[in-house]
Amino acid sequence: MNSLVQALPGRSDTLLAELETIYKDLHQHPELSMQEVRTAKVAADYIEALGFEVTREVGITGVVGVLRNGEGPTVMLRADMDALPMAENTGLPYASTVKSKDEDGVEVDVAHSCGHDMHVTWLMGASRVLAEHRDAWKGTAMVVFQPGEEIGRGASSMVDDWDAERFPKPDIILGQHVMVGSSGTVGYRPGVILSAGDSLKIRLFGRGSHGSQPQTSIDPVIMAASTTLRLQTIVSREISPMDNAVLTIGSLQAGTKENIIPDEATLKLNVRTFDEDVREYMLASIKRICCAESDASNAERPPEFTTLSQYPLTENDAAATHQVSDAFKAQFGDKAYEAAPASASEDFSVFGRTWNVPYVFWFVGGTDPGIYAQAKAAKQVNKIPSNHSPKFAPVIHPTLETGLHAMLTATSAWLGPSPQA
């Protein structure tokens, strides 16, 4: 067991009790992307009291904390802070009942249905252990609380607002995410671990008319329906079965009344890919098909394409992942395993890609071990409420401890122990 994890108190100790309280508080007070004012203040005040050099409002609401502890590598630890515009349906006594206005001024329910409240809590706990046990490590720890992951803008906004003179350049960037999986386990993977994600809004333009006189219209509803069906053939007929890809049309909106042919229809779609060439091909195919269907309908205007969000591949550095996985195996034994790539997407890699710094991202199981084992035995793991489900709720223990152990274990692979330890 590494020295930083040895410094972590047991489950009944003051630190974990404190962190459980923090977690429940954050869970009850979720904030939408780029609006994480309260969450950022909670995190910033906490690490500032521990002795970190703290900079607030980096990339709107981001927080950067730096703790220098002699000569050695610089390790950056990152946690995302934002919640989702959805209602929670977990039945927990600390469930969110928050409503807030989104970027369009529409009031929405808000819930931490992706687990970012757990991520923030983990990083706050790791910050305290690092600050209170400097004899166990040597170097510089930089903790980053990032906004806006759910809309793919938070990492970029922080990078664009980065103070290169004040903040040291990291030698390694580390991050983790709570996922469906037996709580107490940690899943790592060299290379691609998360897919690239692209979300588009496509406006298809027709010509409106009375429903009884379709010959005077160019019907965008028919155009949208044909486009929707044809887009599904990209994965089924144009992408090799050896390449993983997903195309989902989550929204098709047109018209207001049954006897009015509208002027336009709007599609919103999401693409997930695990290879850059496949990604580029799919995006080009989407435009080709939309334009072709528009032409086939004799539309007077070509489609309009708007990028809603863009996430690069999360592709772990092989050598750095090997260093982390060796530490995980020593710490967790057979509860550390090599995970399969997930079709979820993250903007975590923006930091490493922008600065040309190696990064490692891994998964922490958040499902009650008994429930997970039962579901696995029945081959019904897909029925467990996953991230972004209104019923998603990580079991606090041992998820809280495991995430702390994982973050400190990975950090120790670079920073510790110090010569004095």
N, C-alpha and C positions, 0 to 999 in steps of 0.2 A: 504494500500500500504506500502511495506517495505521501510526502510530508504535508502537502496542503490539505489532502483529504483527512489525514490524521488530525489536522488542526480543526476540522469540522466537528462540532458537537454532535451527540447522538440525537435521535428523533425527539426525545422528551426534553431536550435542552432548550434554553432560552431563545437561541437564534431561530430554530425551526418554528417554535411557537410564534415568535415575532413575525417570521416570514409568512406563516399561514394567515395571520391577521392581515398582513399587507395584501396577500393574494386575494382574500375575500373582499377587501375594500376595493381593490382595483377591478375585480369582477363586477362589483355592484355599481361602479362608476366608469363604464366604458365610454370612449370618445372616438368619433369618426376620424378618418384619415386626414392628416394635416390640421386637426383640431385638438391634438392631444395635450392641451395646456395643463390640465390638472395632473395627468399622469407624469408628464415631464417634470413638473414641480416636485411631485412626490419623490421621483428618482433623483433629481438634482440635489434637493435638500438633504436626502439621505446620504449620498456619497460625498457631498461637500462636508458634512459633519464628520465623516471618516478621514478627512484629510486630502481628498482628491482635489486637484486643480480643475475646477468645473467651468465649462463654457456652455451657456444656455442659448436657445433660439438659433441653433445651427441648422440651416435649411428649414426655417420657420419654427418648428417646435423641437428639433433634435437636441440632444444633450451629449456632450463629450466630457469625460472625466479622465484625468491623467494622474497616475501615481508612480513616481520615480523612486526606485529602490536600488541605486548603485548601477554599476556597469552590467550590461547584459542585453539580451534581445528585447525587442518591443513586441508585445502580444496584444492584439486588438480583439476584444470580446464584444459581440453585437447582439442586441435584443430589439425586436420591433414592438411598437407600443399600441398600434391602432386596433379598433374593433370594427364590426361589420354593421351595415344598415339592415338589421333583421331583428325579429322578436325572439327572445329566448323562451324555450319550452322544456326546461330541465326539471322544474319542480323543486329546485334547490332552495334552501332557506335564504341563501345569499344571491339569488338570481337577480339579474338586471331587470329593472322596470323603466329604464332611461329612454327618453325620446329626445331627439335633437334635429336640427335642420341641416340637410345636406348642402352640397355646393350649389344646388339649384334652388335653395330656399324651401324645399319640401320637407315637412316634418316626417321623420322616420323613427322606428324603433331602433335601438342600438344594443348590441350584445357582443361579448367576447367569445364568439363561437368558433374562433380559430386557435385560441390558446395563447395569444400574445400577452395576456395578463400573467400567465405562468412564466413566460420568457422574461418579462421584466422582473418578476420576483426572483427568479434564478440569478439574474445578473446582479441584483441588489445584494443577494446573499453572498455571491462570490466576491463582490466588492468588499463586503465586510470582512470576510476571511482573509483576503489579500491585505487589507489595511491593518488588521489586528495581529497578523502573524508574518511580519516582514522577515523574521529570521528563517522562514521556511522557503524563501525564494529570492531571486536577485534579477534585476532588470527593470523594465518599465511595463506597467499594465495600463492599457487604455480601454476604457469601457464606453460603448456607444449605444445610446438609446435612440432608436431610429423611428421617425414617423412614416406614415403613408405607404406601408408595404402593400396593403390591400389594393391600392390603385397604381402600384408600380412607379411611384414618383418619389418616394421618401429617400431612398439611397442616393439617387441622382441629385435631389435637392441638397442633401448634405455635402456631397462631393463638390457641387458647384459653389457652395458656401464655405468650403474647407479652409481653415487658417493654417497653411503649410508651415508658417514660421512658428506658430504656437504649438501645433500638434506634431509629435514625432511620426515619421513614416514607419508603419508596422513591418515587422519581419514575417509575420504570419497573422491571418485573420480567421477567427473561429466563431462558429454559430451553431445553434441547435434548434430543433422544432419538436414540440409535443405532437404525437400522431397516434392513431389507432395502433395498438400493440400492447403486449403485456407490460404493465407498469413494473419498473425495476430493470427493464432491458434497454440496451442502447444499440442502435443500428448504424453502421458506418459503411462507406463504399468509396473506393478510389474511382476517379473518372466521373462520368455523368451520374448524378444522383437525383436531380430534379429536371423536369422538362423545361424547354423554352415555352413561353406563353404569349400569344398575340390575340388581342380583342379588337374587333372592328365594328364600326357602324356603317351600314351601306344604305343609302337612300336611292330608291328606284323611282323614276319619274314617269308618270303616265299623263292622261288627260281625263279629267273628271267629267261626269255626265249623269243623267238620270238613269236609274237602273232599268227602266223600260226601253231605253234607247242605247243599248251597248254599242251599236254601230257608230255612234258619234264619239266614242271614248277610245282611249288606250288604257286598258285595265291594268293597273299596277298590282292588283291582288293576284290575278292570274300570273303576271310576271314574277311576283314574289314567290308564289307557290311553285312554279316551274324552277325557279332559281334554287329554292330550298331543296327540292328533290335532286336536282343536278349536282349541287355542291356535295351531296353525300357520296357521289361516285368518285370524288377525288381520292378518298382513302380506300374505297373498295375496289377501284379499277385503275388508279394511276400510281398508287404507292405500293412498293413491294411488300409482300406479306412479311418479309424479314425486317422491315422498318416499322417502328411503332409511331403511330400518329393518331390524333383525335381531332375531329371537327364537330363542334356542337353549335347549333343555332338556338340560342336561348330566348330570343324575342323576335316576333314578327308582328308588326303593328301597321294597320291600315284602316282608314275609314271610321265613320261614326254612326252610320245608319244603314239599314239593310237595303234601301232603295236608292242609295247614292253611291255611284262609282267614284272613288276618291282620286285626287291628283297624284298621290304618291304613296309608297309603302316603305317601311324601314325594317331592315334586318339587323340584328346584333348577334355576332357570332364569336366563338372562341376557338383557337387552334392551339394544340399542344404537340410539340415535336421533340425528338431527342438527338437530332442531327441538323446541323446548320444548312446543309444542302437540301435536305427534305423540307425544312422550314421555308427556305426561299422558293422552292418549287411550289409548295402549297399556297403561299401568299400570291404568287404569280397566277396560279390556276384559279384561285378565287376571283381575281380581277378579270381574267379571261372569260370565265363562265358568266359572271354578272354582266359584263359588257355584251357578250354574245346573246344572252337571253333578252337584254334590253333591245338590241338590234332586231332580234327575231320578233319582238313585239311592236316594232316600228316606233319605238320611243323617240321623242323629239330631243331628248337630252340624255347624255351618258350618265351612268351611275356616279354618285358622289361617295368617296371612301374617306372615313375618318378613323384614325387609330385611337382607340379608347385607352389601351394600356399595352405595354410591351415588357416582357421579362426575358432576359437572356438565359441560356443554359446554366445550370449550376453544375460545374464540372470540377470536382475536387482534384487538387494537386496530388499526384500519385505518391511521391516521396513523403510529403507532409501527412497524408492520410495513413501511410504505413507507420509513421511515428506516433500518430494519435491512436491507431488501432492496437499497436503493441502496448501502449499505456492502458487502453481500455481492457484488453485481455488480462493484464496483470491485476487490474482493479476489480473487474466484474466477472472474470472467469467466463463460463459458458453463457452468461447473460449478455455478453457483447457478441454480436453476430454481424456478418456481412449482409446488408440489406439489398433488396432489388430496387432498381430505380423507381421513383414515384412520378406520376403524371401531374402532380402539383407543380407550381412554379413559384419562384422567389426573386426578389431584387437584391438579395444578399451579395451575389457575385459581382454586382456593379462596383463595389469598393475594390475588390481584388483586380478586376479587369481594368479599371481606370488607372490604378497605380502600379499595375504589373507586379502584384504581390500574391504569393500562394495563399490559398484559403482551403478550409475544411469545414464542411457542413454535415451534420448527422441528425438522426432521429432519436427521440426519447419516448418510449411507450407510455401511454397515459390511461390505458384501460385496466380496470380491476382484473388482476391476474386470474381469479376464478371465473369471471364472466368470459374473459378472452379464451381461456382453456376450453370452456364449455362450448363456445361458439366455434372454435377451431375443430374440436372433435365432431361437431355436427355439420362441419363445412358450411358454416353460416357467418363467417367473419364479416362478410359484406353487409350483414344486417346490423352490425354495431354502428351506432351513430358516429359519423366521421366529422372531421373538421368542416365547418360551414353548415352543419346540420343544426337546427334549432335545439336539438337534444344533446349536442356535443358538450361533454363535461368531464374533463380529466379527473380521475380520482386523486385526491390531494396527496395521500400517502400510499405507496412510496414514491410517487412521481416527483414530489418536491425534493426529496432527498437524492433521488437518482439524477435529476437534472443538475443539482449542485455538485454532486460527485463527478459527473461527466465533465462539467465545465472546469472544475478545479483540476481534474486529472489531465485533461487536454492542455490546460495552461502549464501545468507542471512539466509537461514534456518539453517545454522550451525554457521556462523560468526557474525551475528549482531542481534540487535544493540549493540554497546559497552555501558558500564555503563555511559560514558560521553554524549552519544547521547541524 
